């Protein structure tokens, strides 16, 4: 299921609330992280990226985030085995360029994810007005699925995706679900945006604001680790 604008606005506007603080960061890497938080809306900025713990869904359990940098971070999450997205911990890079003014927009990712639970690893890309949401799922596990209806497959940006189109009531959502799971690779994002704009005509020359990358967690009962070993988002 695609996420909603709530996870953007509430991460910025809502007050910090401690969730599961007693759990701590026992599952964080042995090397001391430069930042960690168990707050519901815990956030910091590191070397050009903004990190969010972002526990936004109802019925959530405990979750703690740690970071060595904006591009090397992870979470320990213990969310109950119930339906509905509980959180989207992520690292965000701000682009603020229109599609036609972008010469390039790409990203490298390398993650370590559990073999159990229910979650997806995904990019969440927004225009500056938060009218359109573009999700790129690079892997998924368990009973999770995107919002909307299938539009068939497309090979774009170095990957083959099943494309879904829908709405969450607040904004249009375009989800690209990789046809096979991957834990590392490069995504050329700009051709995907141009395909939506020029080939499908689903939006115009939008200004791309946030490029987020993280883990959309539905359940992780008992506590699971999700690690971004490396992430870079580059644009020109």
ABEGO torsion letter per residue (X at the ends): XBBBAAAAAAAAABBBBBBGAAAEAAABBABBBABBBABAABBBBBGGBBBBAGBABBGBBBBBBBBABAABBBBBBBBBBBBEBABBBBBBBBAGBBAAABABBBBBBBBBBBABEBBBBBBBBBBAAGABBBBBBABBBEBBBBBEBBAEBBBBGGBBBBBBBBBAGABBBBBBBBABBBABEBBBAAAAAAAAAAAAGABBBBBBBBBBBBBBBABABGEBBBBBABBBBBBX
